[in-house]
Amino acid sequence: MAVLMKQGRRRTVTEPSRDHDRLPDPGADYGQRIALYFAAMFVIYGVLIPFLPVWLDGRGLDANEVAIVMAVPFILRIAVTPTVAIFADRLGAHRLFIIASAWTALAASLVLGGMSGFWPILLIAAPLSLAAATMMPLVEAIAVKGVRLYALDYGRMRLWGSLSFVVVGLIVGALIDRSGSEAALWVMIAGTVLTVAAAHALPHAPAAAADDAATATPPRSVTHEVLRLLRMPVFLAFLIAASAVQASHAMFYTFGALHMRDQGISGAWVGALWAIGVLAEVALFAVAGSRFRHLKPDTLLAIGAAAAILRWAVMTLDPPLALLVPLQLLHALTYGATHLGAILFVARAVPDDVSGTVQALYATFASGVAMGIATWASGPLFNAHKGGAYASMAGLAVASLAAALVIRARWNQGTL
């Protein structure tokens, strides 16, 4: 209380209370924890996607064996990822399943270092990649809840994963030049340790979400709701549009680094090219909330597919380093715009109580069925045609564009 003297009279004025600090923003804390997890998890991805094929090649595996090791986890996702997601949705336990997957990835990465030969490596690399892949739709289901409950910007949370991927790619590329391909494994082990720690720091299910689930009338069967969606042409077109363009990256993900190395491009430049692509993706995610808010999900899917047609068509020509740089910038559209379009489609078109399952279904088709088949096929295609094999990836992008146009024609932008 402050005492003021005015004209001989005492007057008390109440000052703003300093006893209570400003209450923490639950939405900000929620978003920061998810951003931290994305950053940690993408250390693993920053090794698995660009450099696991290089490590496999260093362990003596041929192109067909490399393709199989990379493809098998995608195929296994067809059963594992949606099963885990269904249980996570039913139990409201996305965080618990993420923690279990993170510990599995850590254990597998530690064992992988002692493996040699095709079969032992396959038996350990498959659960490692599968555990890493299973975490993505689960944490994105948690992120989508934050978007709905706290109006969080998904792109700004997700960009920290992309930034992490960039830094790891630059580091691993330089380490491989200096110390050989085994350096990649040690960075991946460090990434799994960070991911375990970040998984334990993830937010618990918000009370609002729990209350909504408890008061939903009537409660719907997750399986019944997903089967209903699968009977809808718009939803099937969404799965094709998102899956085909994501699968068109299979050749680049599996043999891009090896092919560039065969062209005389150093490991440091390989890492830099990956960094350029992901930085472009980061830029897109950073402005997505403000600049692209008006864009429809089907528009983003169509843009991603059109960019993929151009990117892979030019890659068939074995472009020089000077041309690879702008081609990598297209990654912002071929991956970033497509993924953002898919996330926005789920957020707008899918009922909240099955969003985790649908996220997993999208991941299963995009990163399981389609990516698994495309990755498996990339081995013999690369052996036979080298850079010319990218023509098949351009064909997948054409299919994606056609499906995106179907969504545009038949979806009213509302909940299915």
C-alpha positions, -999 to 999 in steps of 0.1 A, spaced: 0 0 0 13 34 -8 3 65 13 -1 98 -5 -5 132 13 -28 156 -5 -42 187 10 -35 174 44 -55 143 40 -42 108 38 -52 87 9 -43 51 3 -37 38 -32 -35 1 -39 -5 -9 -61 -6 -38 -83 2 -69 -63 38 -82 -66 31 -113 -46 20 -133 -76 42 -136 -106 27 -140 -140 13 -175 -144 32 -197 -168 16 -202 -202 7 -240 -205 5 -237 -242 41 -223 -245 55 -250 -222 36 -277 -242 51 -264 -275 86 -261 -261 87 -297 -249 75 -309 -283 100 -288 -301 128 -302 -278 117 -337 -287 117 -330 -324 152 -316 -321 165 -347 -303 146 -373 -325 159 -357 -357 195 -364 -346 186 -400 -352 170 -392 -386 199 -370 -395 221 -402 -396 195 -428 -406 182 -411 -437 213 -397 -455 242 -418 -440 229 -453 -430 234 -465 -466 270 -451 -465 276 -470 -432 261 -502 -447 283 -498 -478 313 -494 -455 303 -527 -438 305 -544 -472 268 -547 -483 261 -544 -520 234 -521 -535 206 -548 -534 214 -556 -497 215 -519 -488 180 -514 -504 166 -544 -485 180 -532 -451 165 -498 -458 132 -512 -471 123 -538 -445 115 -513 -417 91 -495 -441 73 -528 -448 71 -537 -411 55 -504 -403 24 -517 -422 15 -538 -391 35 -522 -363 28 -485 -366 -10 -485 -368 -12 -512 -341 8 -491 -317 -11 -460 -326 -45 -477 -320 -34 -487 -285 -20 -453 -279 -53 -436 -289 -74 -461 -269 -52 -457 -238 -44 -420 -242 -8 -431 -238 11 -416 -268 39 -404 -244 44 -438 -229 47 -455 -263 72 -428 -274 94 -435 -243 93 -472 -250 103 -467 -287 131 -443 -277 146 -469 -253 143 -496 -281 162 -473 -305 189 -468 -279 194 -505 -273 194 -514 -310 219 -487 -319 243 -500 -292 241 -535 -305 243 -526 -342 280 -515 -338 290 -551 -331 272 -566 -362 287 -575 -395 273 -593 -425 239 -588 -442 216 -609 -419 230 -598 -385 229 -561 -396 193 -565 -410 181 -581 -378 193 -552 -357 189 -523 -381 153 -531 -388 140 -526 -352 162 -495 -348 147 -479 -379 112 -492 -369 114 -477 -334 126 -444 -348 98 -443 -374 71 -453 -349 79 -423 -327 70 -397 -355 32 -402 -358 29 -405 -320 46 -372 -313 27 -356 -342 -5 -367 -326 6 -349 -294 16 -319 -315 -18 -318 -333 -35 -318 -299 -15 -287 -290 -25 -270 -323 -62 -276 -314 -61 -268 -277 -36 -240 -275 -36 -227 -312 1 -236 -314 19 -233 -347 29 -268 -359 55 -255 -383 74 -236 -356 75 -268 -334 86 -290 -363 113 -267 -376 135 -275 -346 137 -311 -358 147 -298 -393 174 -276 -378 187 -305 -358 188 -326 -390 208 -299 -408 234 -296 -380 238 -334 -378 241 -338 -416 270 -313 -417 288 -328 -388 284 -364 -400 294 -356 -435 326 -339 -423 333 -368 -398 330 -394 -426 355 -375 -447 379 -375 -418 373 -407 -399 353 -430 -422 317 -442 -423 318 -457 -387 316 -421 -374 279 -421 -384 270 -448 -359 285 -430 -330 265 -399 -337 234 -420 -340 240 -435 -306 243 -400 -291 210 -391 -308 192 -420 -292 204 -410 -258 191 -374 -264 158 -388 -276 153 -409 -245 159 -379 -223 135 -357 -245 108 -384 -245 107 -384 -207 103 -346 -209 73 -347 -232 40 -332 -218 14 -354 -204 -20 -355 -220 -37 -321 -214 -66 -321 -190 -88 -305 -216 -82 -334 -239 -89 -359 -212 -122 -341 -203 -132 -340 -240 -126 -377 -243 -145 -385 -211 -175 -364 -221 -177 -374 -258 -212 -387 -267 -213 -413 -278 -178 -427 -277 -167 -440 -311 -148 -472 -319 -114 -461 -333 -114 -491 -357 -149 -484 -369 -141 -447 -375 -110 -455 -395 -128 -481 -416 -154 -454 -423 -127 -430 -435 -111 -457 -457 -144 -461 -476 -144 -424 -485 -128 -415 -519 -115 -382 -506 -96 -399 -478 -82 -425 -501 -71 -398 -525 -54 -381 -495 -34 -413 -487 -24 -417 -524 -14 -380 -528 7 -379 -496 21 -414 -499 32 -413 -536 51 -380 -534 68 -390 -501 77 -424 -516 92 -406 -546 121 -396 -523 131 -433 -519 158 -433 -546 174 -402 -532 172 -413 -495 187 -447 -503 213 -440 -529 216 -402 -531 247 -400 -509 263 -430 -526 256 -417 -561 269 -383 -553 300 -399 -538 305 -419 -571 303 -385 -589 333 -373 -569 313 -352 -544 329 -352 -509 311 -363 -478 312 -327 -465 294 -315 -496 269 -344 -494 261 -332 -459 259 -296 -471 235 -305 -499 212 -323 -474 215 -293 -452 205 -269 -480 174 -290 -486 164 -292 -450 171 -255 -444 147 -247 -472 122 -269 -454 129 -251 -422 122 -218 -439 89 -231 -451 79 -244 -417 89 -211 -401 66 -190 -422 38 -216 -426 16 -203 -399 16 -167 -411 22 -169 -449 4 -201 -458 -25 -200 -434 -48 -192 -463 -36 -222 -484 -58 -253 -485 -42 -287 -477 -49 -300 -512 -31 -270 -526 0 -278 -506 -2 -314 -517 -4 -304 -554 25 -279 -550 46 -307 -535 38 -331 -562 45 -307 -590 79 -298 -575 87 -335 -572 80 -341 -609 105 -313 -617 131 -323 -591 133 -360 -601 131 -354 -638 162 -332 -637 180 -357 -614 178 -383 -642 204 -362 -660 231 -366 -633 233 -328 -627 266 -312 -616 271 -298 -581 261 -263 -592 227 -276 -603 222 -299 -573 221 -268 -550 189 -254 -565 174 -288 -568 179 -294 -531 160 -262 -524 129 -279 -540 130 -302 -509 110 -275 -491 82 -283 -515 86 -320 -523 88 -329 -486 79 -298 -466 48 -286 -484 35 -322 -488 40 -330 -451 24 -297 -440 -5 -304 -463 -10 -338 -449 -9 -326 -413 -33 -298 -420 -56 -323 -438 -57 -345 -407 -63 -315 -384 -92 -302 -405 -108 -334 -420 -103 -360 -393 -123 -363 -360 -101 -355 -330 -107 -389 -312 -90 -408 -340 -63 -383 -351 -35 -404 -336 -46 -435 -355 -50 -415 -387 -16 -400 -383 -2 -435 -380 -22 -446 -410 -8 -418 -430 27 -427 -418 20 -464 -426 10 -457 -462 35 -429 -468 65 -443 -449 54 -480 -450 36 -494 -480 47 -468 -506 81 -460 -493 89 -497 -486 80 -508 -521 98 -478 -537 129 -484 -516 130 -521 -523 127 -514 -560 154 -487 -559 182 -514 -555 178 -531 -588 168 -499 -605 199 -481 -593 221 -511 -603 206 -511 -638 202 -473 -645 221 -453 -619 208 -417 -621 183 -426 -647 163 -445 -621 150 -412 -608 125 -413 -637 105 -439 -618 104 -414 -588 90 -387 -612 63 -412 -622 52 -415 -585 50 -377 -583 26 -377 -613 3 -401 -595 4 -379 -564 -5 -348 -584 -35 -366 -599 -48 -376 -564 -43 -341 -551 -66 -328 -579 -92 -354 -569 -92 -340 -533 -95 -305 -546 -126 -315 -567 -144 -335 -540 -135 -321 -506 -155 -292 -490 -126 -284 -465 -148 -297 -436 -146 -327 -413 -152 -360 -431 
